[in-house]
Amino acid sequence: MSRILIKDREFKAAIFDMDGTLVDSMPHHHIAWMAFLKQHKLSISAEEFEEEYHKGTLIEVMERLFPKIKDEKELRRIGDQKEALFRKLYAPYVEPIKGLIPFLEHLKTMEVPMGLATMGDQNNIDFTLDKIHISHFFKATTGGHQVKKGKPDPEIFLMTAKKLGIPPEQCLAFEDTRSGIQSAQAAGMQVVGVATQFTPEVLVHQLDCLMAVSDFTEILKF
């Protein structure tokens, strides 16, 4: 097994977030959420939604939006409506972040095991990976439907590292959001920040990423 060498640090595995890291899908998630709130006649502003509701697993978000509903299956059914809406809206636009495919091919050639740790459900995972033809790169995938606590809790990164059989501190995480970065760091991982949500300066100096890149063409330089 080869290792990734970044900033004089060695790592035995790479674990990627999906939305905003492999694909720049977050704007379409936002559009889908706003449409979903309107459909359900929920008077919540975009700012309020992001600050108060949009964190954790899909079930956790649904629990905040629909506090009177206690049945998890019903919450998931409603949540699935939003995810189906997202896939419909995003389908014509799915493409990998620049340089992603060559970088994954580079890691595969080096026999570095790769994992996926995303709050997306299995339908979104299959949809995204199949659309850009990268399913075969990942030895392990973990979705939000498989964990009890969503990001920033470390559960999803710890579970993915366990599936890969690599200690968390020897895994390098790739993330774009504050909660995702905090999740990976809480699991004991160093993080490469992908600048789809924040500037590289914020990712490094405020969110304490090991390094930050605008796309994956830059990572091959290190």
C-alpha positions in Angstrom: 0.0 0.0 0.0 1.4 3.4 -1.0 0.9 6.6 1.0 -0.2 10.1 0.3 2.5 12.7 1.1 1.1 16.2 1.9 3.0 18.9 3.6 5.5 16.4 4.8 2.7 14.3 6.4 2.0 10.7 5.3 -1.5 9.2 5.1 -2.5 5.7 4.2 -6.1 6.4 3.0 -8.2 9.2 1.5 -11.8 9.8 2.6 -14.0 12.2 0.6 -17.1 14.1 1.3 -19.4 14.2 -1.8 -21.6 17.3 -2.2 -19.3 20.3 -2.6 -16.2 18.2 -2.7 -16.5 15.7 -5.6 -19.2 17.8 -7.3 -20.3 21.4 -6.9 -23.8 20.5 -6.0 -24.5 22.7 -3.0 -26.3 25.4 -4.9 -28.7 22.9 -6.3 -29.3 21.4 -2.9 -30.2 25.0 -1.7 -32.6 25.5 -4.6 -34.2 22.1 -3.8 -34.5 22.9 -0.1 -36.2 26.3 -0.8 -38.7 24.6 -3.1 -39.3 21.9 -0.5 -40.0 24.4 2.2 -42.4 26.2 -0.1 -44.2 23.0 -1.0 -44.8 22.3 2.7 -45.8 25.9 3.4 -43.0 26.3 5.9 -42.2 30.0 6.4 -38.5 29.8 7.0 -36.0 32.1 5.4 -32.9 30.8 3.6 -30.7 32.3 6.3 -32.8 30.8 9.2 -32.8 27.4 7.5 -29.0 27.4 7.1 -28.4 28.6 10.7 -31.0 26.6 12.6 -32.2 23.6 10.6 -29.6 22.5 8.0 -27.3 20.3 10.1 -26.8 16.6 10.8 -28.6 13.7 9.1 -31.7 14.1 6.9 -33.8 12.7 9.7 -32.3 15.3 12.1 -33.2 18.0 9.7 -36.8 16.6 9.3 -37.2 16.4 13.1 -36.5 20.1 13.3 -38.8 21.0 10.4 -41.6 18.7 11.5 -41.4 18.4 15.3 -44.9 16.9 15.7 -43.9 13.9 13.6 -42.3 11.2 15.7 -42.3 8.3 13.4 -38.8 7.9 11.8 -40.2 6.2 8.7 -42.6 9.0 8.0 -39.8 11.6 8.5 -37.6 9.7 6.0 -40.5 9.5 3.6 -40.8 13.2 3.7 -37.1 13.7 3.5 -36.9 11.5 0.4 -39.2 14.0 -1.3 -36.6 16.7 -1.0 -33.8 14.4 -2.2 -35.8 13.3 -5.2 -36.5 16.9 -6.0 -32.7 17.6 -5.8 -31.8 14.8 -8.1 -34.4 16.0 -10.7 -33.1 19.6 -10.6 -29.4 18.7 -10.6 -29.4 15.8 -13.1 -28.6 18.0 -16.2 -25.7 19.7 -14.5 -23.7 17.0 -12.7 -20.0 17.1 -13.4 -16.9 16.4 -11.3 -14.8 19.2 -9.7 -12.0 20.0 -12.1 -9.1 17.5 -11.8 -11.1 15.0 -9.7 -10.9 12.1 -12.1 -7.1 12.3 -12.7 -6.6 12.6 -8.9 -8.7 9.5 -8.2 -6.9 7.6 -10.9 -3.5 8.8 -9.4 -4.6 7.4 -5.9 -5.8 4.2 -7.4 -2.5 3.7 -9.3 -0.7 4.2 -6.0 -3.1 1.7 -4.4 -4.3 4.2 -1.8 -7.7 3.0 -0.5 -10.5 5.6 -0.9 -13.7 6.0 1.1 -16.8 8.2 0.9 -18.3 9.9 3.9 -21.4 11.9 2.9 -24.6 13.0 4.6 -26.3 12.1 1.3 -28.5 9.0 1.3 -27.9 5.9 -0.8 -30.0 7.2 -3.7 -27.9 10.4 -3.8 -24.7 8.4 -3.6 -25.6 6.1 -6.4 -27.0 9.0 -8.5 -23.8 11.2 -8.1 -21.2 8.5 -8.4 -22.9 6.9 -11.4 -23.4 10.2 -13.2 -19.7 10.9 -13.2 -18.6 7.3 -13.4 -16.4 7.0 -10.3 -18.1 4.3 -8.2 -15.2 1.9 -8.9 -12.7 4.1 -7.1 -14.2 3.7 -3.6 -13.5 0.8 -1.4 -16.1 1.9 1.2 -19.0 4.4 1.2 -21.0 5.7 4.2 -24.1 7.8 3.8 -26.2 9.8 6.2 -28.7 7.0 6.4 -26.1 4.8 8.1 -25.3 6.9 11.0 -27.2 8.2 14.1 -25.5 11.5 14.3 -24.6 13.7 11.4 -21.7 16.0 10.8 -20.1 17.7 12.8 -20.3 14.6 14.9 -17.3 12.3 13.9 -19.3 9.1 13.6 -19.4 9.1 9.8 -15.7 9.5 9.3 -14.9 7.0 12.1 -17.2 4.5 10.4 -15.7 5.0 7.0 -12.1 4.6 8.4 -13.2 1.4 10.1 -14.6 0.1 6.8 -11.3 0.8 5.1 -9.4 -0.8 8.0 -7.2 2.3 8.5 -6.8 4.1 11.8 -8.6 7.5 11.5 -5.4 9.5 12.2 -3.8 7.9 9.1 -6.7 9.0 6.9 -6.7 12.3 4.9 -10.1 13.8 4.6 -11.4 16.1 1.8 -14.2 18.4 2.8 -15.8 21.7 1.9 -18.2 22.7 4.8 -17.6 23.8 8.3 -19.5 20.9 9.8 -17.8 18.4 7.6 -14.3 19.8 8.4 -15.2 19.7 12.1 -16.5 16.1 11.8 -13.3 14.9 10.2 -11.1 16.8 12.7 -13.1 15.4 15.6 -12.3 11.9 14.2 -8.6 12.7 14.4 -8.1 13.4 10.7 -6.2 16.1 8.9 -8.3 17.9 6.2 -7.8 19.2 2.8 -10.3 22.0 2.3 -12.0 22.2 -1.1 -12.9 25.9 -1.8 -16.5 25.6 -3.0 -18.0 27.2 0.1 -15.1 29.1 1.6 -12.0 30.8 0.4 -8.7 29.0 0.8 -7.7 31.5 3.4 -10.7 30.8 5.5 -10.2 27.1 5.2 -6.6 27.2 6.4 -6.6 30.1 8.8 -10.0 29.9 10.4 -11.1 26.2 9.9 -7.6 24.8 10.5 -7.3 22.7 7.3 -3.9 21.2 6.5 -4.2 22.9 3.2 -6.8 24.2 0.8 -7.3 23.8 -3.0 -9.7 25.4 -5.5 -9.9 22.2 -7.4 -8.1 18.9 -7.6 -5.6 20.0 -10.2 -3.8 21.8 -7.4 -3.4 18.8 -5.1 -1.3 16.9 -7.6 1.4 19.7 -7.2 2.0 18.8 -3.6 
